[in-house]
Amino acid sequence: MSIFRTEIWKTGVITAPIERIIEAGSIDPFPIHWLPLSGSFRSLSDPFGLWHKGDLYVLTTYYDYRTRKSVIKAFRLNGMFQVMEERIVLSEAWNLAYPTLIEEDGEIWMLPDPCGSGRLTLYRAIDFPWRWEAVPDFVFPSATINATPVKIDGQWWMFYTSADPATEALKLARSTHLAGPWGNIPVQRAKNDKNGSRMGGTPVVQDGAVVLPTRTGLNACGDCVRLISAPLPLSTTSSFDPGNELRAPTRCAPFAQGLHTLSAAGDVTFIDAKRIERNWLYRLIIGIKYKK
């Protein structure tokens, strides 16, 4: 990433369910509460959360330009959306991002993006959200980017992008169980368009269709969320049509230069927004000081 153009993301909570935002086709009408960033040249992105035992929790990608390492960080919020507790909850030898959360069979699961390592791993919460263990039986047939599972009418579907840059397109797979087996499920392209080829949040079943938040742009950090949808029931040949594009409101400035996550948590919705840091000299000093 160029030192002349550093992307800094922060995470916000919208006090409206994701269905209302989809209906409005914009996030402009809704209040946003922002999580604080812990210092300069640090980012909080890819938020996914849920209510658990009366508290609101959110998991994010935490990236520090000093360490050049991305890990998963969890926050517990009170009723005023103030941070009551925060902690790094998952770190691996490889970078982690996009911590998709799933509730199923009385358990809470996380499926983070393995950032090019080729090791997609499903984790089960031992003590949500602070302790996780890998599920050894989970196997997916290919390396992925932003794999996002959803259960519709008793059937599991996985929306994902191939990790092979030459074949970047939104794809889907199918299974009867979250943990698989996925290996013998046919995988088809869902959309041949790099604008909308990567997932960017929670799939939503609404008005007889499934609506997917996707990321625009030719790189992982697109400038807005594009909603695409397909009628139900889904099949491996379903066709997705483009819908509204959601952008960061100007009132979020300086964090109004990008938006790439829209994820549901009951009566609230999580987003992230970007600003561009152009203090290249400070970035250079950081790079030299913390060079491995």
C-alpha positions as CSV (number, residue, x, y, z in Angstrom):
1,M,0.0,0.0,0.0
2,S,1.4,3.4,-1.0
3,I,2.7,5.6,1.8
4,F,1.2,8.6,-0.1
5,R,-2.3,7.3,0.3
6,T,-3.1,5.5,3.5
7,E,-6.6,4.2,4.0
8,I,-8.0,4.6,7.6
9,W,-11.3,2.9,8.4
10,K,-13.6,3.3,11.4
11,T,-16.7,1.4,12.5
12,G,-20.1,2.8,13.2
13,V,-23.5,1.6,14.5
14,I,-26.7,2.8,12.7
15,T,-29.8,2.8,15.0
16,A,-32.0,1.1,12.3
17,P,-32.4,-2.5,11.1
18,I,-30.7,-3.3,7.8
19,E,-34.2,-3.9,6.2
20,R,-35.0,-0.2,6.7
21,I,-31.7,0.9,5.2
22,I,-32.3,-1.3,2.1
23,E,-35.8,0.1,1.7
24,A,-34.5,3.7,2.0
25,G,-31.6,2.9,-0.5
26,S,-29.4,5.2,1.6
27,I,-27.8,5.5,5.1
28,D,-28.2,9.3,5.1
29,P,-31.5,9.4,7.1
30,F,-30.2,7.4,10.0
31,P,-28.1,8.3,13.1
32,I,-24.6,6.8,13.3
33,H,-22.6,6.2,16.5
34,W,-18.9,5.7,15.9
35,L,-16.4,3.5,17.7
36,P,-13.3,5.4,18.7
37,L,-10.0,4.6,17.1
38,S,-7.1,3.9,19.5
39,G,-4.5,6.1,18.0
40,S,-3.2,7.2,14.6
41,F,-2.7,5.0,11.6
42,R,-5.0,2.3,13.0
43,S,-8.1,1.0,11.4
44,L,-11.4,-0.7,12.4
45,S,-13.2,-2.2,9.5
46,D,-15.4,-5.2,8.4
47,P,-17.8,-5.0,11.4
48,F,-20.1,-7.9,12.2
49,G,-22.1,-8.0,15.4
50,L,-25.0,-9.4,17.4
51,W,-26.9,-9.0,20.6
52,H,-25.9,-11.5,23.3
53,K,-27.3,-11.7,26.8
54,G,-28.5,-8.2,26.7
55,D,-25.3,-6.6,25.4
56,L,-24.3,-5.5,21.9
57,Y,-21.1,-7.0,20.6
58,V,-19.2,-6.2,17.4
59,L,-16.2,-7.9,15.9
60,T,-13.9,-6.0,13.5
61,T,-10.8,-6.2,11.5
62,Y,-8.2,-4.3,13.5
63,Y,-5.1,-3.2,11.5
64,D,-2.1,-1.3,12.8
65,Y,0.3,0.2,10.2
66,R,3.1,-0.2,12.8
67,T,2.8,-4.0,13.0
68,R,1.4,-4.4,9.4
69,K,-0.8,-7.2,10.9
70,S,-4.6,-7.5,10.9
71,V,-6.3,-9.3,13.7
72,I,-9.9,-9.7,15.0
73,K,-10.9,-7.3,17.7
74,A,-14.1,-7.5,19.7
75,F,-16.1,-4.7,21.5
76,R,-18.9,-4.8,24.1
77,L,-21.2,-1.8,23.8
78,N,-23.7,-0.4,26.3
79,G,-27.1,1.0,25.5
80,M,-25.6,4.3,24.4
81,F,-23.2,2.5,22.1
82,Q,-20.3,3.4,24.2
83,V,-17.4,0.9,24.4
84,M,-17.4,-0.9,27.8
85,E,-14.8,-3.5,26.9
86,E,-12.5,-4.3,24.0
87,R,-10.0,-7.0,23.3
88,I,-8.1,-8.7,20.5
89,V,-9.8,-12.1,20.3
90,L,-8.2,-13.9,17.4
91,S,-4.8,-13.7,15.9
92,E,-3.1,-16.2,13.5
93,A,0.2,-16.4,11.7
94,W,-1.6,-15.0,8.7
95,N,-3.7,-11.8,8.5
96,L,-7.4,-12.1,9.4
97,A,-10.3,-9.9,8.3
98,Y,-14.1,-9.8,7.6
99,P,-15.2,-11.8,10.8
100,T,-18.6,-13.0,9.6
101,L,-20.7,-14.2,12.6
102,I,-23.3,-17.0,12.5
103,E,-25.8,-18.2,15.1
104,E,-26.8,-21.8,14.7
105,D,-27.9,-24.7,17.0
106,G,-27.4,-22.6,20.1
107,E,-23.8,-21.8,19.1
108,I,-22.0,-18.8,17.7
109,W,-19.6,-19.2,14.9
110,M,-17.1,-17.0,13.1
111,L,-15.8,-17.4,9.6
112,P,-13.1,-14.8,9.1
113,D,-11.3,-14.1,5.8
114,P,-7.8,-15.7,5.8
115,C,-6.4,-12.9,3.6
116,G,-4.8,-15.0,0.9
117,S,-3.4,-17.7,3.1
118,G,-5.7,-20.3,1.5
119,R,-6.8,-21.6,4.9
120,L,-10.5,-20.8,5.4
121,T,-11.2,-21.8,9.0
122,L,-14.5,-21.9,10.8
123,Y,-14.3,-21.0,14.5
124,R,-16.7,-21.8,17.4
125,A,-17.1,-19.5,20.4
126,I,-16.0,-21.0,23.6
127,D,-16.8,-17.8,25.5
128,F,-18.4,-15.3,23.2
129,P,-16.8,-13.1,22.0
130,W,-13.5,-13.5,23.8
131,R,-12.4,-17.1,23.2
132,W,-12.7,-19.1,20.0
133,E,-11.6,-22.6,18.8
134,A,-11.1,-23.8,15.2
135,V,-13.5,-26.4,13.9
136,P,-11.2,-29.2,12.5
137,D,-13.9,-30.8,10.4
138,F,-14.7,-27.7,8.4
139,V,-13.4,-27.9,4.8
140,F,-14.2,-25.7,1.9
141,P,-13.2,-26.7,-1.7
142,S,-11.3,-23.6,-2.7
143,A,-9.4,-20.6,-1.3
144,T,-11.9,-17.7,-0.8
145,I,-12.3,-14.0,-0.2
146,N,-15.1,-12.7,2.1
147,A,-16.9,-16.0,2.4
148,T,-20.4,-15.3,3.7
149,P,-22.8,-18.1,4.7
150,V,-26.5,-17.7,5.0
151,K,-29.3,-20.2,5.8
152,I,-32.4,-20.0,3.7
153,D,-35.3,-22.4,4.0
154,G,-33.1,-25.0,5.8
155,Q,-30.4,-24.8,3.1
156,W,-26.9,-23.3,3.6
157,W,-25.5,-21.1,0.9
158,M,-22.0,-19.7,0.8
159,F,-21.3,-16.5,-1.2
160,Y,-17.7,-15.9,-1.8
161,T,-15.0,-14.7,-4.3
162,S,-12.2,-16.9,-5.6
163,A,-8.8,-16.0,-4.2
164,D,-7.5,-16.3,-7.8
165,P,-7.3,-12.7,-9.1
166,A,-7.8,-14.0,-12.7
167,T,-11.2,-15.3,-11.9
168,E,-12.6,-12.7,-9.6
169,A,-16.4,-13.0,-9.6
170,L,-19.0,-13.6,-7.0
171,K,-19.7,-17.3,-6.6
172,L,-21.9,-19.5,-4.5
173,A,-21.8,-23.0,-3.0
174,R,-24.4,-25.1,-1.2
175,S,-24.5,-27.4,1.8
176,T,-27.0,-29.0,4.2
177,H,-24.8,-28.1,7.2
178,L,-22.7,-25.0,8.1
179,A,-19.6,-27.2,8.7
180,G,-20.1,-29.0,5.4
181,P,-19.4,-31.1,3.6
182,W,-19.0,-28.5,0.9
183,G,-16.5,-30.3,-1.2
184,N,-19.0,-32.1,-3.5
185,I,-21.2,-29.1,-4.1
186,P,-21.2,-27.6,-7.5
187,V,-19.9,-24.0,-7.5
188,Q,-21.1,-21.6,-10.1
189,R,-20.5,-17.9,-10.9
190,A,-23.2,-15.7,-9.5
191,K,-22.1,-12.5,-11.1
192,N,-19.4,-11.7,-13.7
193,D,-18.7,-8.1,-12.7
194,K,-15.9,-6.9,-10.5
195,N,-18.2,-4.1,-9.3
196,G,-20.0,-6.3,-6.9
197,S,-17.8,-9.3,-7.0
198,R,-17.0,-9.3,-3.3
199,M,-19.3,-9.6,-0.4
200,G,-19.6,-6.7,2.0
201,G,-22.0,-7.7,4.8
202,T,-25.1,-9.7,5.7
203,P,-27.3,-11.3,3.2
204,V,-31.0,-10.3,3.8
205,V,-34.1,-12.2,2.8
206,Q,-36.7,-9.6,2.0
207,D,-39.8,-9.5,-0.3
208,G,-39.2,-12.9,-1.8
209,A,-35.6,-12.2,-2.7
210,V,-32.2,-12.4,-1.2
211,V,-30.3,-9.1,-1.1
212,L,-26.5,-9.0,-0.9
213,P,-24.4,-6.1,0.2
214,T,-21.3,-6.2,-2.1
215,R,-18.2,-4.0,-2.6
216,T,-17.6,-1.9,-5.6
217,G,-14.2,-1.1,-7.1
218,L,-11.4,-3.2,-8.6
219,N,-9.7,-3.7,-5.2
220,A,-10.7,-5.0,-1.8
221,C,-11.5,-1.5,-0.5
222,G,-14.3,-0.3,-2.8
223,D,-15.8,3.2,-2.4
224,C,-19.4,2.1,-1.7
225,V,-21.7,-0.8,-1.0
226,R,-23.8,-2.0,-3.9
227,L,-26.9,-4.0,-3.2
228,I,-27.6,-6.9,-5.6
229,S,-30.5,-9.3,-5.4
230,A,-31.9,-12.5,-6.8
231,P,-35.4,-14.0,-6.4
232,L,-36.0,-17.0,-4.2
233,P,-35.7,-19.9,-4.3
234,L,-32.0,-19.8,-5.0
235,S,-30.3,-22.2,-7.3
236,T,-26.7,-22.7,-8.5
237,T,-27.7,-20.8,-11.6
238,S,-29.4,-17.8,-9.9
239,S,-28.9,-14.4,-11.6
240,F,-28.3,-11.3,-9.4
241,D,-29.5,-7.9,-10.5
242,P,-27.8,-4.6,-9.3
243,G,-29.6,-2.3,-7.0
244,N,-28.9,0.9,-5.0
245,E,-25.4,2.0,-4.1
246,L,-24.9,3.1,-0.5
247,R,-22.2,5.7,0.2
248,A,-20.8,7.4,3.3
249,P,-22.8,10.6,4.0
250,T,-20.8,13.9,3.7
251,R,-21.7,14.5,7.4
252,C,-19.2,11.7,8.2
253,A,-16.3,13.8,6.9
254,P,-13.4,13.2,7.0
255,F,-14.6,9.6,7.0
256,A,-16.7,10.1,3.9
257,Q,-14.3,8.7,1.3
258,G,-15.5,5.1,1.2
259,L,-18.0,2.6,2.6
260,H,-17.7,-1.2,2.2
261,T,-19.6,-3.0,4.9
262,L,-23.3,-3.2,5.8
263,S,-24.1,-5.9,8.4
264,A,-27.1,-6.7,10.4
265,A,-27.5,-7.1,14.2
266,G,-31.2,-7.1,15.0
267,D,-32.5,-3.5,15.4
268,V,-29.1,-2.0,14.5
269,T,-26.7,-2.1,11.6
270,F,-23.0,-1.9,11.4
271,I,-21.0,0.0,8.8
272,D,-17.5,1.1,8.2
273,A,-16.3,4.3,6.6
274,K,-12.9,5.5,5.2
275,R,-10.7,8.5,5.1
276,I,-7.5,8.9,3.2
277,E,-4.4,9.9,5.2
278,R,-1.8,11.7,3.2
279,N,0.8,12.3,5.9
280,W,3.4,10.3,3.9
281,L,6.3,11.5,6.1
282,Y,4.8,10.1,9.3
283,R,3.9,6.9,7.5
284,L,7.5,6.6,6.3
285,I,8.8,7.1,9.8
286,I,6.4,4.4,11.1
287,G,7.5,2.1,8.4
288,I,11.2,2.6,9.2
289,K,10.7,2.4,13.0
290,Y,8.7,-0.7,13.0
291,K,10.3,-2.5,10.0
292,K,10.6,-6.2,10.7
